[in-house]
Amino acid sequence: MSASRRSGTTDEIGPDEQGPEGPQGSGGPEGPSGSDLLAALLDGMDAALCAFDVDGVVTHWNREAERILGWTAAEAVGRHGFAGWAVRSADAEEVEGRLLSAMHAPGRQVHEFALLTKDGGRVLVRTQSAAVRGPDGKPAGLYCAFSEVHAQIDLERSIALSEALFEDASWGVVLVDADLRPAVVNAHAARALGIGRTSVLGRPLGELLAQGVEELESALTHVLAEGAPPAPAEIWVSVRTPEGEQRRCWRCGFVRLASPLAEEPVPLGVGWLFQDVTEGKQGEQEASLLRFRTNQLHRAARAAAECEDPREAATVHLDFALAGFADHALIDRVAGGAVADGAVTDGPLRLVRVAATPSGAPGPSPLTGQAGLPVRYAEGHPALQCADRIGSVRASVGAVSAEAAREWAIARQWPADSVHALCAVLRSRGRTLGVVTFLRGSGRSQFERGDAVYAEDVAVRIAAALDLGEVLGRG
């Protein structure tokens, strides 16, 4: 590499380099000259770059090198090595030896040493040097690309962090492109989505999630337009898995990704990080529900204590239990008073309606059944099963049409909008007094085991009030 090939200078090209249309790399109307193109490429690099000829004379010096050290190309090109200007004199021999050793070594050589800036400061740089060979294969010089160590370390940290997130992170990491399709996922996210890491790529989120996809896509769209939200968001989703849909709660964080190479921020997508917090959220919900129901039982007990008529106290317990639990409630009393354990009854068990929540305007449940006429429950009715088994019974209409659900409820002597039922037996002093039935409409979920436990607590209090009314002759 000759000293004449310098950044910002015009190369002298000999006759042997002539092409069919004149000197090789000449400019003209067809394009820039070779030297202009080389200078533009060198100055456009993000890394600082300098080059030396075989004698160690600086032949090239780009703008990034000027930015880091302060020396311009005019001041640097033509100097012999770094001694006396870019390196302290005491270090010059060692630095020059390490740099020029790359001219006779295979591949690239990486070194770290301190360079001097034009204003006298010192900058620790990391260099990569490699030989430049001529047509005969012999070294003609070398190039040296360097950057500040802290910048290099920052880059290495970023790369290491990215690799760690996509390999070893204990939470899900997904890169979503601008079309809201997963572009990269880590192993944890793939397990959470119930699909392989490669199978998930490029697929719409709607194919991976049965519920919650609208909320998630809305969050991703907002991040693309406005940037990262100030705090994590908790999103409930249903994940499609080979075992069926699974309801999960994910605590999600989002960051907008933009290209560092563009002058204007160009969105590359969204970095989506999430952690499964389903168990914790379910625990919080269960604890909150338990506190509410305990408070309701306490308030009902205090209100019932003020009732002179025990039957009225039973309806007070019923009304307090209804809040947040069911849409309708019924109390059916065993015809004749009660059935003792082991007693033989004449004919099938019959139930008489004692109280029911009002079907129109809200208000306290009225007492009914003064005539003592039994309710027309068909054989196998959930309330009859409950009294016969002396245990709770749950029933649901299932996935049917609205008309079929209405017929199902009316056939069981329940309000027409009922689709879920929970019957709890009324027991006192070893006897079955009747059944309390809680009903839910289509806007609520079906009753679960925890709901049955609460209904049984309410049933104990209602049974005690009805039994007291019987003792006082008011049953």
SVG drawing of the C-alpha trace seen along z (x, -y; Angstrom):
<svg xmlns="http://www.w3.org/2000/svg" viewBox="-103 -21 113 67">
<polyline fill="none" stroke="black" stroke-width="0.4" points="0.0,0.0 1.7,-3.2 1.7,-6.5 0.0,-8.1 -3.3,-6.3 -4.5,-8.6 -8.0,-9.6 -9.0,-12.8 -6.2,-12.6 -6.4,-11.6 -4.6,-8.4 -2.1,-8.4 -3.0,-5.5 -0.4,-4.1 -0.9,-3.1 -1.1,0.6 -4.3,-0.2 -6.0,-1.6 -9.4,-0.2 -11.1,-0.2 -12.7,-3.5 -9.7,-5.2 -8.1,-5.1 -9.6,-2.6 -12.0,-4.1 -12.1,-7.4 -15.1,-9.6 -17.0,-11.3 -20.7,-11.3 -21.1,-7.6 -20.2,-7.7 -17.7,-8.8 -14.0,-8.1 -12.5,-5.3 -10.7,-7.6 -13.9,-9.5 -15.8,-6.3 -13.1,-5.0 -13.0,-8.3 -16.8,-8.2 -16.8,-4.6 -14.1,-5.3 -15.7,-8.4 -19.1,-6.7 -17.9,-3.9 -19.0,-3.8 -15.6,-2.5 -12.4,-4.5 -10.0,-3.3 -6.5,-4.0 -4.1,-2.2 -0.3,-1.9 2.0,-1.0 4.7,1.6 7.0,-1.0 4.5,-2.0 3.4,-5.3 -0.2,-6.3 -2.0,-6.3 -5.7,-6.5 -7.5,-8.2 -11.3,-8.5 -13.7,-10.9 -14.5,-8.5 -10.8,-8.4 -10.8,-12.2 -13.8,-12.3 -12.2,-10.0 -8.7,-11.5 -9.1,-15.0 -6.4,-14.6 -7.6,-15.5 -6.8,-13.4 -4.4,-16.2 -2.5,-16.0 -2.4,-12.2 -1.7,-11.0 2.0,-10.8 3.2,-10.4 5.3,-7.4 3.5,-5.3 1.9,-6.9 5.0,-7.9 5.1,-11.5 1.6,-12.4 -1.0,-9.7 1.0,-7.6 3.3,-8.6 7.0,-8.2 7.5,-5.7 4.8,-3.5 5.5,-4.1 7.9,-1.1 5.5,1.4 2.4,0.1 4.1,0.0 5.5,3.5 2.1,4.9 0.4,3.1 3.0,4.1 3.1,7.7 -0.3,8.1 1.3,7.6 3.0,11.0 0.3,12.9 -2.6,14.8 -6.1,13.4 -6.9,10.4 -5.0,9.3 -6.9,7.7 -5.1,5.4 -6.0,2.7 -3.8,-0.3 -4.1,-4.0 -3.9,-6.6 -3.4,-10.4 -5.9,-12.9 -5.0,-16.2 -5.7,-18.1 -3.5,-15.8 -6.0,-13.4 -5.8,-9.7 -8.4,-7.3 -8.3,-3.5 -9.1,-1.8 -9.6,1.7 -8.0,2.3 -8.4,5.0 -5.5,5.1 -4.9,7.3 -2.4,7.3 -3.2,6.0 -1.4,8.1 -0.4,7.2 -0.9,9.1 2.2,11.2 0.7,12.3 3.3,10.4 2.3,7.8 1.8,4.4 0.6,2.7 -2.1,3.2 -5.3,1.6 -6.3,0.9 -9.9,0.4 -10.4,-0.9 -13.1,-2.1 -13.2,-3.3 -13.2,-0.5 -16.2,-1.6 -18.2,-1.8 -17.0,1.7 -17.9,3.0 -21.3,1.5 -21.9,3.2 -20.7,6.5 -22.9,6.1 -25.9,5.4 -25.1,8.5 -24.6,10.6 -27.8,9.3 -29.8,10.1 -28.3,13.7 -29.0,14.3 -32.6,13.0 -33.3,15.4 -31.6,18.4 -31.6,18.3 -34.2,15.8 -36.8,17.1 -39.5,15.0 -41.0,14.8 -39.3,12.6 -40.8,12.0 -39.8,9.7 -43.0,8.7 -42.6,7.1 -44.5,4.1 -47.2,6.4 -47.8,7.7 -46.3,11.2 -43.7,12.8 -40.2,12.5 -38.1,14.1 -39.1,15.9 -37.1,17.4 -37.6,20.9 -39.7,19.7 -42.1,17.8 -42.4,20.8 -43.4,23.0 -45.9,20.4 -47.5,20.3 -47.6,24.1 -45.7,24.3 -42.2,24.7 -39.8,21.7 -39.8,22.0 -43.5,22.8 -44.6,19.6 -42.6,17.3 -44.6,15.2 -48.0,16.5 -50.8,14.0 -51.3,13.8 -55.0,14.8 -53.8,18.3 -51.9,18.6 -54.4,17.1 -58.1,17.8 -58.9,14.9 -57.1,11.7 -55.6,11.2 -57.5,7.9 -56.1,6.4 -52.6,7.6 -52.6,6.3 -54.0,3.0 -51.1,2.7 -48.6,3.5 -50.1,1.0 -50.0,-1.7 -46.3,-1.0 -45.5,-1.2 -47.2,-4.6 -46.5,-6.2 -43.6,-4.3 -43.3,-2.1 -45.9,-2.4 -44.8,-3.7 -45.6,-0.5 -46.2,3.2 -49.7,4.3 -51.5,7.5 -53.4,9.2 -55.6,12.3 -55.4,14.6 -56.5,18.1 -53.7,20.0 -54.5,22.7 -52.6,25.9 -52.9,29.5 -54.5,30.2 -57.1,27.4 -57.4,23.8 -55.6,22.6 -56.6,19.4 -53.4,17.5 -52.5,14.0 -49.4,12.5 -47.6,9.4 -46.3,7.7 -43.7,5.1 -43.2,3.5 -40.4,1.5 -40.4,0.0 -37.5,1.1 -36.0,-1.5 -33.2,-1.2 -30.0,-2.8 -28.8,-3.3 -31.6,-5.6 -31.5,-9.4 -35.2,-9.3 -36.5,-6.6 -37.8,-3.7 -39.9,-1.2 -38.6,2.3 -41.3,3.7 -41.9,4.2 -39.9,6.1 -42.5,7.9 -41.5,9.3 -44.0,11.2 -44.1,13.4 -46.9,15.8 -48.5,14.5 -51.7,16.6 -51.2,18.4 -50.5,15.1 -53.5,13.4 -55.8,16.3 -54.6,16.3 -55.3,12.5 -58.8,13.0 -59.6,15.9 -58.4,13.9 -60.4,10.9 -63.5,13.0 -63.1,14.8 -62.9,11.4 -66.0,10.1 -68.0,13.2 -66.9,13.3 -67.9,9.7 -71.3,10.5 -71.9,13.4 -70.9,11.1 -73.2,8.3 -76.1,10.8 -75.7,12.2 -75.9,8.8 -78.9,7.8 -80.7,11.1 -80.2,10.7 -82.5,7.7 -85.4,9.6 -88.2,10.6 -89.5,13.3 -87.0,16.1 -88.4,16.6 -87.5,13.0 -84.1,13.6 -83.8,16.5 -84.6,14.1 -82.0,11.6 -79.3,14.3 -80.6,15.1 -80.4,11.4 -77.0,10.8 -75.6,14.0 -77.0,12.9 -74.7,9.9 -72.0,10.7 -72.8,14.4 -76.0,15.1 -78.9,13.5 -81.8,15.4 -82.3,17.4 -85.1,19.7 -85.8,21.4 -87.9,24.6 -89.1,26.2 -89.8,29.9 -93.6,30.4 -94.6,31.3 -91.7,29.5 -88.6,31.8 -87.3,35.2 -85.1,36.9 -82.3,39.1 -83.4,42.7 -87.1,41.7 -89.6,43.5 -91.8,41.1 -95.1,41.8 -94.5,41.2 -91.9,39.0 -90.3,36.0 -92.2,32.8 -90.9,29.2 -92.9,26.1 -91.6,22.6 -90.9,20.5 -89.1,17.5 -87.8,16.2 -86.0,13.2 -88.2,10.7 -88.2,11.2 -89.0,7.5 -87.6,4.5 -84.9,5.2 -85.9,5.5 -86.0,8.0 -87.1,11.5 -90.8,11.9 -92.1,14.9 -94.4,17.2 -96.0,20.6 -98.6,19.8 -101.0,22.2 -98.5,25.0 -98.8,26.2 -95.8,28.2 -93.7,27.0 -94.1,29.1 -90.6,30.5 -90.2,33.4 -88.4,36.5 -84.6,36.0 -84.8,32.3 -81.6,30.9 -83.4,29.7 -84.8,33.1 -81.4,34.7 -79.9,32.3 -82.3,33.2 -82.0,36.9 -78.2,36.9 -77.9,34.4 -75.2,32.6 -74.8,29.8 -75.8,30.3 -74.6,28.1 -76.4,28.0 -75.9,26.1 -77.8,26.0 -74.7,26.4 -74.0,25.0 -77.5,24.8 -79.6,22.1 -81.3,19.3 -84.7,20.9 -83.5,24.3 -82.0,22.6 -85.2,20.9 -87.2,24.1 -84.6,25.8 -85.1,23.2 -88.9,23.1 -89.2,26.9 -87.4,26.8 -89.6,24.1 -86.8,21.5 -86.7,17.9 -86.5,18.1 -83.0,16.5 -81.3,19.1 -78.6,21.2 -76.5,22.3 -77.9,23.6 -76.5,24.6 -78.6,26.3 -77.5,26.6 -79.4,28.6 -80.9,27.0 -79.9,29.1 -80.6,28.5 -80.6,30.9 -80.0,34.0 -82.9,33.2 -83.4,32.0 -85.5,28.9 -85.3,28.1 -83.1,26.7 -81.8,23.3 -81.2,22.8 -78.9,20.1 -79.3,19.3 -77.1,17.5 -77.9,16.1 -75.8,16.3 -73.7,13.3 -72.0,15.3 -69.8,18.3 -71.0,21.7 -70.8,22.5 -67.5,24.1 -66.5,26.0 -65.6,22.8 -69.1,21.4 -70.6,24.6 -68.7,24.1 -70.0,20.6 -73.6,21.7 -73.3,24.4 -72.3,21.7 -75.3,19.6 -77.5,22.7 -76.5,23.5 -77.6,20.0 -80.9,20.2 -81.6,23.6 -81.0,22.4 -83.4,19.5 -86.1,21.8 -85.6,24.3 -86.0,21.6 -89.2,20.4 -90.5,24.0 -89.7,24.1 -91.5,20.8 -94.5,22.0 -93.8,19.6 -92.4,22.1"/>
</svg>
